[in-house]
Structures are given as C-alpha cells and as structure tokens.
Amino acid sequence: MFITKLESLRGIAALMVAVSHCLIVFSVNQNEMIWATPLQATQGTQAYITRLLLIPFNGGAAVTVFFVLSGYVLGLSLDRKSKSLGTSIAFWVKRLFRIYPAYLVCLSLVILSIFYFHTYKVYPNTSIWFKAWYRNPITMDNVLANYALQKTNINHVVWTLKVELVISAVFPLAYFVSRSVGTKLNLMFLMLLIFCSLICVVLPGSLYFLYGYVFYLGLMLPTLIEKLNQHIHQKAWNTLFLISIVCLISARSVFSPGNLFCAVLMEAVFATLLIAILADGKTNPLLSRVLDVPLVRKLGQLSYSFYIYHFIILYWLACGLLAVVSPTVTAAYPVMLGLLLAVVSVVISYYVACLSYHWVERPMIKCGAATAVRVSRSSGTVPNVALASQETGSISESGIESPSFSRKTEK
C-alpha cells in the first residue's frame, strides 16, 4: 500500500532546501556567511532572525531525509523481486531513467540561460554563497563534466543526485547483505559504515562515505519498525515523533560547521525514527497531519523537479531584484527580501515542476520500467506482470523511484 505521508515528506524536504537557499542570498547585518555562524555568536536582530529561520528551513537535514527515504523505498522495491543479476541490472536501468532525463533537460535550460543572458556582476550586500555563482564563463569541458555528473557547479544542488547514483551502483549488494543477515550483524555492518564515514570525512569523495550509512539506515527501517512496535508503547510514538523533528532540524545548530560528521549522524538517527513512525501507520501524530494536505502531497509528487529547478529560478529572480532595488534597501531589509524571494520562487518552481513532471519525469519513468522488464526477461528473470504495470503507473518523489509501499515488515 502506498504511504502518502512519505511522499509528502519529500515535498516538505524539498521546500526546506528551497527556502534555506532564499534566506542566504543576502548578507545580514554585514554577515556574509550567516548559515555558518553559530546561533549564540550571531550579532544583530535580522541576523538572529535569519539564523532562527534556518533551523526549521534546514537544507542539510532535508538532504539527510532524502537519503534515508531512498534506502527505505529502494529496499522495499527490491523486496518484491527475485535476487538475481537481472534484477540488479533492471534496478540500475530504472535508476538511470528516474534521475537522468529530468536532470539533463534542466541542466540544458540552465546552460542556455547562463550562456545567452548572464553577465557576472558583484551585487552589494549579497552573501559569499551568492557571489560565487557563475563567476566564470561556462566552457565546453565544464558543460560535458556537468552532463556526466562529474562536476555539479552549474546547478550545485544536484550533488545529491551524484551521491544517489554512486550509492545506487552498490545498493543491490548492500540490500543483499541487509536482508541476508540478522539484526546483530546488520548493526555491526552499520557501525562499520559509520566508522568509515568518520575516518574518510576529510578525504576526496568523502560525501559517499559520509552518507553511505544513511542509505543503509533506510534499508534497516523494516526491522527498526518491528523493534519499535515491540518495545515502545503506541502512546509514546507521538512524543517520539516530536522529539525526532526537533533533533533533526537542530543538529547543525548543535554542532559547528566543521563537525559535519556528528551533525549528519544526529540527523540520520532522528530522520530514521521520523520515517519509521510515518511508515508504520499505526499512529497519526498531530504534526504529521500536514502531510495529508492535498497541496503538500502534490508538492511531494513534484519534489524532484521542484528541487532541481528551484535554484536557477531563485538565481534569476535574485538578479532581477538586485538590479532594481538599491543597496540601501538590501542592507536594511535582507530578511524581508529573502522571504519575498522564497514566496515568488517557490510558486514559480511549483508550476515549472508540474511541466517537468508531466512531460519529462512521468514518460521517462514509464520508459525505464518497461526497459527494466525487458532486461529482466532477457536475463531469465520473469517479472510479475501486474507488479510491472503497477510500478509503471506509480510515480513520485525527488529522484527516487516510488514503489507501492507495504505496511508489512519483512524479515
């Protein structure tokens, strides 16, 4: 059965990323790196307000939620299939069709807009983050590297897609390990992955080690849900849900920007608890009811395209605003202008995402599912016809295929 709250959660996570970017366009009280400033060290009323807003609108926590959801959703998807090489190949085919087509279309539009219309200019009272964008002309080598996802500097938010694809390459093996061993061995393997994350966090390519165990936590969610049901009374789940939200969004305020490992670890633990409560479906915490709002569910469905398009829409809106608003105004009202950008960019991104979903995402996901069926048949794995049809028609979220979720916990 499809769990609508998890689809909606992706929409909320994509919204968190979008608003967090809007809040860091401007320098606030002459602070050009407000996102990296600890709350207790923040000076100035508007800087303090911005820093407080960056707690609920926490892009880093949202990304961790995405990755835990990926592990859980993809694990359930593989649960319904035989363990074979053909299944793994079909899995990779669907991942490529799910992620790449919408990304390629978006990247092409970004490149064309920058190449034909952009002239780099330093605007007063903007953040270091905003000033860094499109400083140098786009070269052919850079374009090709971005198309191949070797680099992500043209649309920086898609670094998460790069992580998704790299993890997807080894995901069938991780799935086999997770489902083939007991709880204790799973925990030992998880601890090993966390240890690798700790020692590799300063190395090149460390993002894959930093977030690798986050996907594995998602894989372990069916077992976690079973354990929670055994040891925690249902009445306590509402409290646990609230605690999970608070701890999830507070992690990057508790730990300094230089201690990313601990921040991600805290986010991963509480994102896993949050998703476990929503996936179990036996409780309906008050705060979770916002996930049942039709508009939020729709945003969840569109969240992948919304996520990849929002930055360039925000960038052009910010450039337009900075061209007509005086530096005196941007210095005096950075919070108000950031929130204005958030409202306008979110609305525009929502409708652009609608177009991308219906004209690119949905057809390509269907094509990927059909191609995966043919791959399975050619490799000797006979798929369930009804299931293949179901997967083709069940499309969702932010760069992750959407199976029909089962509420039953598989051992």
Summary of the structure (lengths in Angstrom):
residues: 411
radius of gyration: 21.3
end to end distance: 17.8
largest distance: 68.5
contacts: 1367
relative contact order: 0.19
helix: 75%
strand: 1%
